[in-house]
Amino acid sequence: MITITGVIEPQDDLQFNQVAATTGQAIVVLNSEGGAVLPALEIGRSIRLRGFSTAVASDTLCASACALAWLAGTPRLAGQTANIGFHASYIVKDGTPSETGVGNALIGAYLNQLGL
């Protein structure tokens, strides 16, 4: 079992790959409000490449970038009261969130790679 907890930060994909490289089969258990999109997409690609399952336990949250990584699991598991949330990609300019076309295009390409 590999656990991802807390905000996904830049470089977390590198740390995930170091742990994953020493693991045969694994279930990746996610509990995160999201964070940086690019590392989450790379974590997801690694999950899919390695054939790992993903899971969100009951009464926990996997939202935003976390949910994108969760989608890569085969299979994807969720507890009955798991909270999994998606939204458009955005950047914050002058304290105001603004949807980003580039970010959404990267997410779209990622989802296409997953076959979704």
Jmol script that loads the backbone (N, CA, C; Angstrom):
load data "model"
ATOM      1  N   MET A   1       0.846  -1.163   0.000  1.00  0.00           N
ATOM      2  CA  MET A   1       0.000   0.000   0.000  1.00  0.00           C
ATOM      3  C   MET A   1       0.902   1.239   0.000  1.00  0.00           C
ATOM      4  N   ILE A   2       0.534   2.194  -0.864  1.00  0.00           N
ATOM      5  CA  ILE A   2       1.199   3.491  -0.907  1.00  0.00           C
ATOM      6  C   ILE A   2       0.138   4.529  -0.558  1.00  0.00           C
ATOM      7  N   THR A   3       0.446   5.405   0.381  1.00  0.00           N
ATOM      8  CA  THR A   3      -0.516   6.406   0.826  1.00  0.00           C
ATOM      9  C   THR A   3      -0.083   7.790   0.384  1.00  0.00           C
ATOM     10  N   ILE A   4      -1.023   8.527  -0.191  1.00  0.00           N
ATOM     11  CA  ILE A   4      -0.803   9.937  -0.533  1.00  0.00           C
ATOM     12  C   ILE A   4      -1.779  10.746   0.303  1.00  0.00           C
ATOM     13  N   THR A   5      -1.230  11.583   1.183  1.00  0.00           N
ATOM     14  CA  THR A   5      -2.040  12.366   2.103  1.00  0.00           C
ATOM     15  C   THR A   5      -1.596  13.824   2.048  1.00  0.00           C
ATOM     16  N   GLY A   6      -2.537  14.726   2.078  1.00  0.00           N
ATOM     17  CA  GLY A   6      -2.223  16.149   2.113  1.00  0.00           C
ATOM     18  C   GLY A   6      -2.120  16.755   0.729  1.00  0.00           C
ATOM     19  N   VAL A   7      -1.776  18.020   0.702  1.00  0.00           N
ATOM     20  CA  VAL A   7      -1.698  18.779  -0.548  1.00  0.00           C
ATOM     21  C   VAL A   7      -0.602  18.204  -1.443  1.00  0.00           C
ATOM     22  N   ILE A   8      -0.920  18.004  -2.720  1.00  0.00           N
ATOM     23  CA  ILE A   8       0.064  17.528  -3.699  1.00  0.00           C
ATOM     24  C   ILE A   8       0.920  18.717  -4.112  1.00  0.00           C
ATOM     25  N   GLU A   9       2.217  18.583  -3.892  1.00  0.00           N
ATOM     26  CA  GLU A   9       3.169  19.675  -4.113  1.00  0.00           C
ATOM     27  C   GLU A   9       4.081  19.353  -5.304  1.00  0.00           C
ATOM     28  N   PRO A  10       4.714  20.395  -5.878  1.00  0.00           N
ATOM     29  CA  PRO A  10       5.735  20.128  -6.899  1.00  0.00           C
ATOM     30  C   PRO A  10       6.790  19.163  -6.332  1.00  0.00           C
ATOM     31  N   GLN A  11       7.252  18.284  -7.150  1.00  0.00           N
ATOM     32  CA  GLN A  11       8.247  17.266  -6.810  1.00  0.00           C
ATOM     33  C   GLN A  11       7.654  16.040  -6.137  1.00  0.00           C
ATOM     34  N   ASP A  12       6.369  16.050  -5.761  1.00  0.00           N
ATOM     35  CA  ASP A  12       5.768  14.862  -5.135  1.00  0.00           C
ATOM     36  C   ASP A  12       5.743  13.679  -6.095  1.00  0.00           C
ATOM     37  N   ASP A  13       5.679  13.954  -7.392  1.00  0.00           N
ATOM     38  CA  ASP A  13       5.721  12.862  -8.369  1.00  0.00           C
ATOM     39  C   ASP A  13       7.056  12.134  -8.313  1.00  0.00           C
ATOM     40  N   LEU A  14       8.128  12.858  -8.083  1.00  0.00           N
ATOM     41  CA  LEU A  14       9.449  12.230  -7.976  1.00  0.00           C
ATOM     42  C   LEU A  14       9.515  11.329  -6.746  1.00  0.00           C
ATOM     43  N   GLN A  15       8.999  11.820  -5.636  1.00  0.00           N
ATOM     44  CA  GLN A  15       8.974  11.022  -4.408  1.00  0.00           C
ATOM     45  C   GLN A  15       8.090   9.790  -4.598  1.00  0.00           C
ATOM     46  N   PHE A  16       6.933   9.962  -5.243  1.00  0.00           N
ATOM     47  CA  PHE A  16       6.045   8.826  -5.496  1.00  0.00           C
ATOM     48  C   PHE A  16       6.766   7.771  -6.335  1.00  0.00           C
ATOM     49  N   ASN A  17       7.457   8.196  -7.382  1.00  0.00           N
ATOM     50  CA  ASN A  17       8.145   7.248  -8.257  1.00  0.00           C
ATOM     51  C   ASN A  17       9.262   6.503  -7.538  1.00  0.00           C
ATOM     52  N   GLN A  18       9.924   7.158  -6.591  1.00  0.00           N
ATOM     53  CA  GLN A  18      10.951   6.473  -5.805  1.00  0.00           C
ATOM     54  C   GLN A  18      10.331   5.354  -4.978  1.00  0.00           C
ATOM     55  N   VAL A  19       9.204   5.630  -4.343  1.00  0.00           N
ATOM     56  CA  VAL A  19       8.525   4.612  -3.543  1.00  0.00           C
ATOM     57  C   VAL A  19       7.971   3.518  -4.446  1.00  0.00           C
ATOM     58  N   ALA A  20       7.336   3.908  -5.537  1.00  0.00           N
ATOM     59  CA  ALA A  20       6.711   2.945  -6.448  1.00  0.00           C
ATOM     60  C   ALA A  20       7.733   2.016  -7.082  1.00  0.00           C
ATOM     61  N   ALA A  21       8.941   2.501  -7.298  1.00  0.00           N
ATOM     62  CA  ALA A  21       9.979   1.687  -7.934  1.00  0.00           C
ATOM     63  C   ALA A  21      10.376   0.491  -7.074  1.00  0.00           C
ATOM     64  N   THR A  22      10.145   0.566  -5.772  1.00  0.00           N
ATOM     65  CA  THR A  22      10.508  -0.533  -4.874  1.00  0.00           C
ATOM     66  C   THR A  22       9.319  -1.415  -4.526  1.00  0.00           C
ATOM     67  N   THR A  23       8.202  -1.208  -5.240  1.00  0.00           N
ATOM     68  CA  THR A  23       6.961  -1.910  -4.932  1.00  0.00           C
ATOM     69  C   THR A  23       6.529  -2.740  -6.123  1.00  0.00           C
ATOM     70  N   GLY A  24       6.074  -3.958  -5.862  1.00  0.00           N
ATOM     71  CA  GLY A  24       5.505  -4.777  -6.936  1.00  0.00           C
ATOM     72  C   GLY A  24       4.118  -4.273  -7.257  1.00  0.00           C
ATOM     73  N   GLN A  25       3.110  -4.989  -6.814  1.00  0.00           N
ATOM     74  CA  GLN A  25       1.731  -4.531  -6.958  1.00  0.00           C
ATOM     75  C   GLN A  25       1.381  -3.668  -5.752  1.00  0.00           C
ATOM     76  N   ALA A  26       0.530  -2.674  -5.972  1.00  0.00           N
ATOM     77  CA  ALA A  26       0.171  -1.797  -4.859  1.00  0.00           C
ATOM     78  C   ALA A  26      -1.220  -1.227  -5.051  1.00  0.00           C
ATOM     79  N   ILE A  27      -1.809  -0.859  -3.941  1.00  0.00           N
ATOM     80  CA  ILE A  27      -3.003  -0.029  -3.929  1.00  0.00           C
ATOM     81  C   ILE A  27      -2.552   1.338  -3.435  1.00  0.00           C
ATOM     82  N   VAL A  28      -2.870   2.364  -4.196  1.00  0.00           N
ATOM     83  CA  VAL A  28      -2.525   3.728  -3.813  1.00  0.00           C
ATOM     84  C   VAL A  28      -3.754   4.327  -3.139  1.00  0.00           C
ATOM     85  N   VAL A  29      -3.631   4.610  -1.841  1.00  0.00           N
ATOM     86  CA  VAL A  29      -4.728   5.155  -1.049  1.00  0.00           C
ATOM     87  C   VAL A  29      -4.545   6.668  -0.990  1.00  0.00           C
ATOM     88  N   LEU A  30      -5.583   7.381  -1.429  1.00  0.00           N
ATOM     89  CA  LEU A  30      -5.510   8.835  -1.584  1.00  0.00           C
ATOM     90  C   LEU A  30      -6.408   9.542  -0.580  1.00  0.00           C
ATOM     91  N   ASN A  31      -5.868  10.621   0.012  1.00  0.00           N
ATOM     92  CA  ASN A  31      -6.610  11.458   0.950  1.00  0.00           C
ATOM     93  C   ASN A  31      -6.019  12.859   0.843  1.00  0.00           C
ATOM     94  N   SER A  32      -6.564  13.647  -0.087  1.00  0.00           N
ATOM     95  CA  SER A  32      -5.974  14.946  -0.387  1.00  0.00           C
ATOM     96  C   SER A  32      -7.024  15.893  -0.936  1.00  0.00           C
ATOM     97  N   GLU A  33      -6.892  17.142  -0.575  1.00  0.00           N
ATOM     98  CA  GLU A  33      -7.774  18.166  -1.130  1.00  0.00           C
ATOM     99  C   GLU A  33      -7.308  18.644  -2.499  1.00  0.00           C
ATOM    100  N   GLY A  34      -6.210  18.093  -2.986  1.00  0.00           N
ATOM    101  CA  GLY A  34      -5.705  18.457  -4.313  1.00  0.00           C
ATOM    102  C   GLY A  34      -4.343  19.099  -4.218  1.00  0.00           C
ATOM    103  N   GLY A  35      -4.094  20.027  -5.102  1.00  0.00           N
ATOM    104  CA  GLY A  35      -2.797  20.697  -5.123  1.00  0.00           C
ATOM    105  C   GLY A  35      -2.332  20.920  -6.544  1.00  0.00           C
ATOM    106  N   ALA A  36      -1.051  20.726  -6.758  1.00  0.00           N
ATOM    107  CA  ALA A  36      -0.427  21.003  -8.053  1.00  0.00           C
ATOM    108  C   ALA A  36      -0.850  19.963  -9.088  1.00  0.00           C
ATOM    109  N   VAL A  37      -1.332  20.431 -10.226  1.00  0.00           N
ATOM    110  CA  VAL A  37      -1.880  19.549 -11.251  1.00  0.00           C
ATOM    111  C   VAL A  37      -0.796  18.706 -11.923  1.00  0.00           C
ATOM    112  N   LEU A  38       0.301  19.307 -12.335  1.00  0.00           N
ATOM    113  CA  LEU A  38       1.306  18.560 -13.106  1.00  0.00           C
ATOM    114  C   LEU A  38       1.880  17.373 -12.338  1.00  0.00           C
ATOM    115  N   PRO A  39       2.273  17.523 -11.068  1.00  0.00           N
ATOM    116  CA  PRO A  39       2.743  16.339 -10.339  1.00  0.00           C
ATOM    117  C   PRO A  39       1.651  15.280 -10.196  1.00  0.00           C
ATOM    118  N   ALA A  40       0.399  15.705 -10.012  1.00  0.00           N
ATOM    119  CA  ALA A  40      -0.704  14.748  -9.885  1.00  0.00           C
ATOM    120  C   ALA A  40      -0.883  13.957 -11.178  1.00  0.00           C
ATOM    121  N   LEU A  41      -0.753  14.623 -12.325  1.00  0.00           N
ATOM    122  CA  LEU A  41      -0.870  13.922 -13.599  1.00  0.00           C
ATOM    123  C   LEU A  41       0.269  12.927 -13.773  1.00  0.00           C
ATOM    124  N   GLU A  42       1.463  13.304 -13.347  1.00  0.00           N
ATOM    125  CA  GLU A  42       2.604  12.382 -13.451  1.00  0.00           C
ATOM    126  C   GLU A  42       2.437  11.191 -12.500  1.00  0.00           C
ATOM    127  N   ILE A  43       1.907  11.449 -11.318  1.00  0.00           N
ATOM    128  CA  ILE A  43       1.607  10.346 -10.390  1.00  0.00           C
ATOM    129  C   ILE A  43       0.590   9.416 -11.040  1.00  0.00           C
ATOM    130  N   GLY A  44      -0.447   9.990 -11.639  1.00  0.00           N
ATOM    131  CA  GLY A  44      -1.452   9.187 -12.317  1.00  0.00           C
ATOM    132  C   GLY A  44      -0.869   8.353 -13.450  1.00  0.00           C
ATOM    133  N   ARG A  45      -0.006   8.939 -14.239  1.00  0.00           N
ATOM    134  CA  ARG A  45       0.633   8.187 -15.333  1.00  0.00           C
ATOM    135  C   ARG A  45       1.448   7.019 -14.782  1.00  0.00           C
ATOM    136  N   SER A  46       2.132   7.247 -13.688  1.00  0.00           N
ATOM    137  CA  SER A  46       2.918   6.192 -13.065  1.00  0.00           C
ATOM    138  C   SER A  46       2.010   5.092 -12.516  1.00  0.00           C
ATOM    139  N   ILE A  47       0.904   5.478 -11.905  1.00  0.00           N
ATOM    140  CA  ILE A  47      -0.065   4.505 -11.391  1.00  0.00           C
ATOM    141  C   ILE A  47      -0.559   3.627 -12.535  1.00  0.00           C
ATOM    142  N   ARG A  48      -0.948   4.243 -13.639  1.00  0.00           N
ATOM    143  CA  ARG A  48      -1.472   3.486 -14.772  1.00  0.00           C
ATOM    144  C   ARG A  48      -0.400   2.587 -15.375  1.00  0.00           C
ATOM    145  N   LEU A  49       0.801   3.118 -15.551  1.00  0.00           N
ATOM    146  CA  LEU A  49       1.903   2.355 -16.143  1.00  0.00           C
ATOM    147  C   LEU A  49       2.224   1.116 -15.311  1.00  0.00           C
ATOM    148  N   ARG A  50       2.158   1.242 -14.001  1.00  0.00           N
ATOM    149  CA  ARG A  50       2.498   0.134 -13.106  1.00  0.00           C
ATOM    150  C   ARG A  50       1.315  -0.785 -12.813  1.00  0.00           C
ATOM    151  N   GLY A  51       0.131  -0.410 -13.274  1.00  0.00           N
ATOM    152  CA  GLY A  51      -1.047  -1.247 -13.044  1.00  0.00           C
ATOM    153  C   GLY A  51      -1.531  -1.235 -11.616  1.00  0.00           C
ATOM    154  N   PHE A  52      -1.273  -0.151 -10.886  1.00  0.00           N
ATOM    155  CA  PHE A  52      -1.707  -0.040  -9.499  1.00  0.00           C
ATOM    156  C   PHE A  52      -3.208   0.235  -9.423  1.00  0.00           C
ATOM    157  N   SER A  53      -3.824  -0.202  -8.339  1.00  0.00           N
ATOM    158  CA  SER A  53      -5.193   0.166  -7.996  1.00  0.00           C
ATOM    159  C   SER A  53      -5.138   1.485  -7.233  1.00  0.00           C
ATOM    160  N   THR A  54      -6.248   2.205  -7.242  1.00  0.00           N
ATOM    161  CA  THR A  54      -6.357   3.406  -6.416  1.00  0.00           C
ATOM    162  C   THR A  54      -7.592   3.270  -5.532  1.00  0.00           C
ATOM    163  N   ALA A  55      -7.546   3.916  -4.366  1.00  0.00           N
ATOM    164  CA  ALA A  55      -8.662   3.836  -3.428  1.00  0.00           C
ATOM    165  C   ALA A  55      -8.797   5.128  -2.644  1.00  0.00           C
ATOM    166  N   VAL A  56     -10.049   5.470  -2.379  1.00  0.00           N
ATOM    167  CA  VAL A  56     -10.380   6.557  -1.464  1.00  0.00           C
ATOM    168  C   VAL A  56     -11.297   5.937  -0.412  1.00  0.00           C
ATOM    169  N   ALA A  57     -10.875   6.001   0.825  1.00  0.00           N
ATOM    170  CA  ALA A  57     -11.633   5.378   1.917  1.00  0.00           C
ATOM    171  C   ALA A  57     -12.873   6.195   2.260  1.00  0.00           C
ATOM    172  N   SER A  58     -13.830   5.548   2.894  1.00  0.00           N
ATOM    173  CA  SER A  58     -15.017   6.241   3.382  1.00  0.00           C
ATOM    174  C   SER A  58     -14.608   7.397   4.299  1.00  0.00           C
ATOM    175  N   ASP A  59     -15.392   8.452   4.236  1.00  0.00           N
ATOM    176  CA  ASP A  59     -15.212   9.638   5.084  1.00  0.00           C
ATOM    177  C   ASP A  59     -13.898  10.354   4.844  1.00  0.00           C
ATOM    178  N   THR A  60     -13.292  10.165   3.661  1.00  0.00           N
ATOM    179  CA  THR A  60     -12.096  10.933   3.314  1.00  0.00           C
ATOM    180  C   THR A  60     -12.349  11.667   1.998  1.00  0.00           C
ATOM    181  N   LEU A  61     -11.484  12.616   1.705  1.00  0.00           N
ATOM    182  CA  LEU A  61     -11.619  13.489   0.545  1.00  0.00           C
ATOM    183  C   LEU A  61     -10.488  13.240  -0.440  1.00  0.00           C
ATOM    184  N   CYS A  62     -10.841  13.177  -1.696  1.00  0.00           N
ATOM    185  CA  CYS A  62      -9.868  13.172  -2.788  1.00  0.00           C
ATOM    186  C   CYS A  62     -10.450  14.093  -3.845  1.00  0.00           C
ATOM    187  N   ALA A  63      -9.963  15.311  -3.903  1.00  0.00           N
ATOM    188  CA  ALA A  63     -10.541  16.316  -4.788  1.00  0.00           C
ATOM    189  C   ALA A  63      -9.470  16.928  -5.678  1.00  0.00           C
ATOM    190  N   SER A  64      -9.942  17.519  -6.753  1.00  0.00           N
ATOM    191  CA  SER A  64      -9.095  18.314  -7.622  1.00  0.00           C
ATOM    192  C   SER A  64      -7.977  17.458  -8.222  1.00  0.00           C
ATOM    193  N   ALA A  65      -6.732  17.837  -8.029  1.00  0.00           N
ATOM    194  CA  ALA A  65      -5.595  17.095  -8.586  1.00  0.00           C
ATOM    195  C   ALA A  65      -5.551  15.665  -8.061  1.00  0.00           C
ATOM    196  N   CYS A  66      -5.951  15.461  -6.828  1.00  0.00           N
ATOM    197  CA  CYS A  66      -5.987  14.111  -6.249  1.00  0.00           C
ATOM    198  C   CYS A  66      -6.932  13.218  -7.048  1.00  0.00           C
ATOM    199  N   ALA A  67      -8.114  13.738  -7.373  1.00  0.00           N
ATOM    200  CA  ALA A  67      -9.101  12.956  -8.111  1.00  0.00           C
ATOM    201  C   ALA A  67      -8.573  12.555  -9.485  1.00  0.00           C
ATOM    202  N   LEU A  68      -7.765  13.412 -10.089  1.00  0.00           N
ATOM    203  CA  LEU A  68      -7.174  13.071 -11.389  1.00  0.00           C
ATOM    204  C   LEU A  68      -6.207  11.901 -11.254  1.00  0.00           C
ATOM    205  N   ALA A  69      -5.431  11.866 -10.186  1.00  0.00           N
ATOM    206  CA  ALA A  69      -4.538  10.722  -9.949  1.00  0.00           C
ATOM    207  C   ALA A  69      -5.363   9.465  -9.671  1.00  0.00           C
ATOM    208  N   TRP A  70      -6.447   9.597  -8.909  1.00  0.00           N
ATOM    209  CA  TRP A  70      -7.317   8.456  -8.592  1.00  0.00           C
ATOM    210  C   TRP A  70      -7.863   7.791  -9.859  1.00  0.00           C
ATOM    211  N   LEU A  71      -8.185   8.599 -10.867  1.00  0.00           N
ATOM    212  CA  LEU A  71      -8.737   8.066 -12.108  1.00  0.00           C
ATOM    213  C   LEU A  71      -7.809   7.074 -12.808  1.00  0.00           C
ATOM    214  N   ALA A  72      -6.514   7.128 -12.540  1.00  0.00           N
ATOM    215  CA  ALA A  72      -5.547   6.266 -13.217  1.00  0.00           C
ATOM    216  C   ALA A  72      -5.564   4.830 -12.702  1.00  0.00           C
ATOM    217  N   GLY A  73      -6.153   4.586 -11.552  1.00  0.00           N
ATOM    218  CA  GLY A  73      -6.141   3.252 -10.965  1.00  0.00           C
ATOM    219  C   GLY A  73      -6.917   2.232 -11.770  1.00  0.00           C
ATOM    220  N   THR A  74      -6.413   1.009 -11.732  1.00  0.00           N
ATOM    221  CA  THR A  74      -7.120  -0.114 -12.354  1.00  0.00           C
ATOM    222  C   THR A  74      -7.081  -1.289 -11.394  1.00  0.00           C
ATOM    223  N   PRO A  75      -8.126  -1.488 -10.621  1.00  0.00           N
ATOM    224  CA  PRO A  75      -9.391  -0.744 -10.609  1.00  0.00           C
ATOM    225  C   PRO A  75      -9.320   0.475  -9.707  1.00  0.00           C
ATOM    226  N   ARG A  76     -10.373   1.291  -9.791  1.00  0.00           N
ATOM    227  CA  ARG A  76     -10.564   2.434  -8.894  1.00  0.00           C
ATOM    228  C   ARG A  76     -11.570   2.014  -7.831  1.00  0.00           C
ATOM    229  N   LEU A  77     -11.202   2.222  -6.577  1.00  0.00           N
ATOM    230  CA  LEU A  77     -12.059   1.836  -5.461  1.00  0.00           C
ATOM    231  C   LEU A  77     -12.446   3.075  -4.663  1.00  0.00           C
ATOM    232  N   ALA A  78     -13.668   3.069  -4.126  1.00  0.00           N
ATOM    233  CA  ALA A  78     -14.126   4.188  -3.299  1.00  0.00           C
ATOM    234  C   ALA A  78     -15.057   3.648  -2.230  1.00  0.00           C
ATOM    235  N   GLY A  79     -14.815   4.065  -0.990  1.00  0.00           N
ATOM    236  CA  GLY A  79     -15.714   3.702   0.095  1.00  0.00           C
ATOM    237  C   GLY A  79     -17.088   4.322  -0.128  1.00  0.00           C
ATOM    238  N   GLN A  80     -18.097   3.773   0.528  1.00  0.00           N
ATOM    239  CA  GLN A  80     -19.469   4.252   0.345  1.00  0.00           C
ATOM    240  C   GLN A  80     -19.633   5.735   0.615  1.00  0.00           C
ATOM    241  N   THR A  81     -18.861   6.268   1.547  1.00  0.00           N
ATOM    242  CA  THR A  81     -18.993   7.689   1.879  1.00  0.00           C
ATOM    243  C   THR A  81     -17.724   8.463   1.512  1.00  0.00           C
ATOM    244  N   ALA A  82     -16.980   7.959   0.533  1.00  0.00           N
ATOM    245  CA  ALA A  82     -15.803   8.688   0.038  1.00  0.00           C
ATOM    246  C   ALA A  82     -16.275   9.942  -0.694  1.00  0.00           C
ATOM    247  N   ASN A  83     -15.476  10.986  -0.625  1.00  0.00           N
ATOM    248  CA  ASN A  83     -15.768  12.240  -1.317  1.00  0.00           C
ATOM    249  C   ASN A  83     -14.713  12.457  -2.387  1.00  0.00           C
ATOM    250  N   ILE A  84     -15.123  12.346  -3.656  1.00  0.00           N
ATOM    251  CA  ILE A  84     -14.211  12.509  -4.788  1.00  0.00           C
ATOM    252  C   ILE A  84     -14.762  13.645  -5.640  1.00  0.00           C
ATOM    253  N   GLY A  85     -13.946  14.676  -5.847  1.00  0.00           N
ATOM    254  CA  GLY A  85     -14.451  15.866  -6.531  1.00  0.00           C
ATOM    255  C   GLY A  85     -13.557  16.346  -7.655  1.00  0.00           C
ATOM    256  N   PHE A  86     -14.205  16.849  -8.707  1.00  0.00           N
ATOM    257  CA  PHE A  86     -13.511  17.347  -9.900  1.00  0.00           C
ATOM    258  C   PHE A  86     -13.945  18.781 -10.183  1.00  0.00           C
ATOM    259  N   HIS A  87     -13.075  19.535 -10.813  1.00  0.00           N
ATOM    260  CA  HIS A  87     -13.412  20.884 -11.268  1.00  0.00           C
ATOM    261  C   HIS A  87     -12.442  21.264 -12.376  1.00  0.00           C
ATOM    262  N   ALA A  88     -12.710  22.365 -13.024  1.00  0.00           N
ATOM    263  CA  ALA A  88     -11.829  22.856 -14.088  1.00  0.00           C
ATOM    264  C   ALA A  88     -10.502  23.321 -13.493  1.00  0.00           C
ATOM    265  N   SER A  89      -9.483  23.304 -14.305  1.00  0.00           N
ATOM    266  CA  SER A  89      -8.173  23.798 -13.887  1.00  0.00           C
ATOM    267  C   SER A  89      -8.200  25.328 -13.829  1.00  0.00           C
ATOM    268  N   TYR A  90      -7.520  25.873 -12.828  1.00  0.00           N
ATOM    269  CA  TYR A  90      -7.498  27.329 -12.707  1.00  0.00           C
ATOM    270  C   TYR A  90      -6.159  27.797 -12.149  1.00  0.00           C
ATOM    271  N   ILE A  91      -5.899  29.067 -12.361  1.00  0.00           N
ATOM    272  CA  ILE A  91      -4.765  29.739 -11.741  1.00  0.00           C
ATOM    273  C   ILE A  91      -5.332  30.905 -10.936  1.00  0.00           C
ATOM    274  N   VAL A  92      -4.563  31.396  -9.988  1.00  0.00           N
ATOM    275  CA  VAL A  92      -5.003  32.525  -9.182  1.00  0.00           C
ATOM    276  C   VAL A  92      -4.220  33.759  -9.613  1.00  0.00           C
ATOM    277  N   LYS A  93      -4.954  34.769 -10.068  1.00  0.00           N
ATOM    278  CA  LYS A  93      -4.365  36.057 -10.460  1.00  0.00           C
ATOM    279  C   LYS A  93      -4.919  37.131  -9.540  1.00  0.00           C
ATOM    280  N   ASP A  94      -4.036  37.828  -8.872  1.00  0.00           N
ATOM    281  CA  ASP A  94      -4.443  38.908  -7.973  1.00  0.00           C
ATOM    282  C   ASP A  94      -5.513  38.456  -6.987  1.00  0.00           C
ATOM    283  N   GLY A  95      -5.360  37.215  -6.476  1.00  0.00           N
ATOM    284  CA  GLY A  95      -6.272  36.693  -5.485  1.00  0.00           C
ATOM    285  C   GLY A  95      -7.580  36.149  -6.030  1.00  0.00           C
ATOM    286  N   THR A  96      -7.731  36.177  -7.366  1.00  0.00           N
ATOM    287  CA  THR A  96      -8.969  35.705  -7.980  1.00  0.00           C
ATOM    288  C   THR A  96      -8.696  34.490  -8.848  1.00  0.00           C
ATOM    289  N   PRO A  97      -9.428  33.379  -8.637  1.00  0.00           N
ATOM    290  CA  PRO A  97      -9.239  32.212  -9.492  1.00  0.00           C
ATOM    291  C   PRO A  97      -9.747  32.492 -10.908  1.00  0.00           C
ATOM    292  N   SER A  98      -8.998  31.994 -11.881  1.00  0.00           N
ATOM    293  CA  SER A  98      -9.360  32.164 -13.288  1.00  0.00           C
ATOM    294  C   SER A  98      -9.077  30.859 -14.021  1.00  0.00           C
ATOM    295  N   GLU A  99     -10.091  30.333 -14.714  1.00  0.00           N
ATOM    296  CA  GLU A  99      -9.931  29.083 -15.436  1.00  0.00           C
ATOM    297  C   GLU A  99      -8.813  29.216 -16.471  1.00  0.00           C
ATOM    298  N   THR A 100      -8.037  28.129 -16.623  1.00  0.00           N
ATOM    299  CA  THR A 100      -6.928  28.148 -17.562  1.00  0.00           C
ATOM    300  C   THR A 100      -7.140  27.117 -18.670  1.00  0.00           C
ATOM    301  N   GLY A 101      -7.180  27.607 -19.896  1.00  0.00           N
ATOM    302  CA  GLY A 101      -7.355  26.723 -21.047  1.00  0.00           C
ATOM    303  C   GLY A 101      -6.204  25.753 -21.210  1.00  0.00           C
ATOM    304  N   VAL A 102      -4.990  26.223 -20.968  1.00  0.00           N
ATOM    305  CA  VAL A 102      -3.813  25.351 -21.099  1.00  0.00           C
ATOM    306  C   VAL A 102      -3.894  24.208 -20.089  1.00  0.00           C
ATOM    307  N   GLY A 103      -4.226  24.531 -18.853  1.00  0.00           N
ATOM    308  CA  GLY A 103      -4.350  23.501 -17.826  1.00  0.00           C
ATOM    309  C   GLY A 103      -5.427  22.489 -18.175  1.00  0.00           C
ATOM    310  N   ASN A 104      -6.559  22.967 -18.652  1.00  0.00           N
ATOM    311  CA  ASN A 104      -7.642  22.064 -19.027  1.00  0.00           C
ATOM    312  C   ASN A 104      -7.274  21.215 -20.240  1.00  0.00           C
ATOM    313  N   ALA A 105      -6.488  21.766 -21.151  1.00  0.00           N
ATOM    314  CA  ALA A 105      -6.023  20.981 -22.307  1.00  0.00           C
ATOM    315  C   ALA A 105      -5.088  19.864 -21.848  1.00  0.00           C
ATOM    316  N   LEU A 106      -4.202  20.161 -20.899  1.00  0.00           N
ATOM    317  CA  LEU A 106      -3.310  19.126 -20.361  1.00  0.00           C
ATOM    318  C   LEU A 106      -4.105  18.027 -19.664  1.00  0.00           C
ATOM    319  N   ILE A 107      -5.114  18.418 -18.933  1.00  0.00           N
ATOM    320  CA  ILE A 107      -5.966  17.434 -18.256  1.00  0.00           C
ATOM    321  C   ILE A 107      -6.723  16.603 -19.292  1.00  0.00           C
ATOM    322  N   GLY A 108      -7.230  17.251 -20.330  1.00  0.00           N
ATOM    323  CA  GLY A 108      -7.927  16.524 -21.389  1.00  0.00           C
ATOM    324  C   GLY A 108      -7.035  15.495 -22.066  1.00  0.00           C
ATOM    325  N   ALA A 109      -5.784  15.873 -22.340  1.00  0.00           N
ATOM    326  CA  ALA A 109      -4.840  14.933 -22.956  1.00  0.00           C
ATOM    327  C   ALA A 109      -4.567  13.762 -22.009  1.00  0.00           C
ATOM    328  N   TYR A 110      -4.427  14.032 -20.737  1.00  0.00           N
ATOM    329  CA  TYR A 110      -4.207  13.001 -19.725  1.00  0.00           C
ATOM    330  C   TYR A 110      -5.391  12.029 -19.684  1.00  0.00           C
ATOM    331  N   LEU A 111      -6.607  12.577 -19.644  1.00  0.00           N
ATOM    332  CA  LEU A 111      -7.797  11.728 -19.614  1.00  0.00           C
ATOM    333  C   LEU A 111      -7.872  10.867 -20.875  1.00  0.00           C
ATOM    334  N   ASN A 112      -7.490  11.426 -21.994  1.00  0.00           N
ATOM    335  CA  ASN A 112      -7.454  10.666 -23.244  1.00  0.00           C
ATOM    336  C   ASN A 112      -6.446   9.517 -23.140  1.00  0.00           C
ATOM    337  N   GLN A 113      -5.274   9.773 -22.556  1.00  0.00           N
ATOM    338  CA  GLN A 113      -4.270   8.727 -22.372  1.00  0.00           C
ATOM    339  C   GLN A 113      -4.813   7.594 -21.498  1.00  0.00           C
ATOM    340  N   LEU A 114      -5.666   7.931 -20.554  1.00  0.00           N
ATOM    341  CA  LEU A 114      -6.262   6.924 -19.667  1.00  0.00           C
ATOM    342  C   LEU A 114      -7.425   6.196 -20.343  1.00  0.00           C
ATOM    343  N   GLY A 115      -7.832   6.691 -21.499  1.00  0.00           N
ATOM    344  CA  GLY A 115      -8.951   6.087 -22.190  1.00  0.00           C
ATOM    345  C   GLY A 115     -10.300   6.563 -21.675  1.00  0.00           C
ATOM    346  N   LEU A 116     -10.319   7.722 -21.033  1.00  0.00           N
ATOM    347  CA  LEU A 116     -11.573   8.271 -20.497  1.00  0.00           C
ATOM    348  C   LEU A 116     -12.062   9.428 -21.351  1.00  0.00           C
TER     349      LEU A 116
END
end "model"
wireframe off; spacefill off
backbone 0.3
color backbone group
